[in-house]
């Protein structure tokens, strides 16, 4: 099932539940930023504010296969997303397995 999450630059948003894997991508039709936004992904324990610079960047979709695969390391692993640019917002779609 595909779920959508509103992401901003002020807080990390959990985009999976513990142990979930799947795929994620920027929803450029709904984020209002035309794919310009810098969304970062982090997984494991709850990230800190400084972890935004360490997270993997999610790029806008350019084709049917342009998405990020997210795979939990263990049953307690949770994925989080956050915009790296202050004031930015985005919509991210997640298809969890």
Beta strands, then each sheet from edge to edge (+ up, - down):
strand 1: 2-8
strand 2: 13-14
strand 3: 22-26
strand 4: 39-44
strand 5: 56-58
strand 6: 68-70
strand 7: 78-83
strand 8: 89-96
sheet 1: 1+ 8- 3+ 6-
sheet 2: 2+ 7- 4+ 5-
end
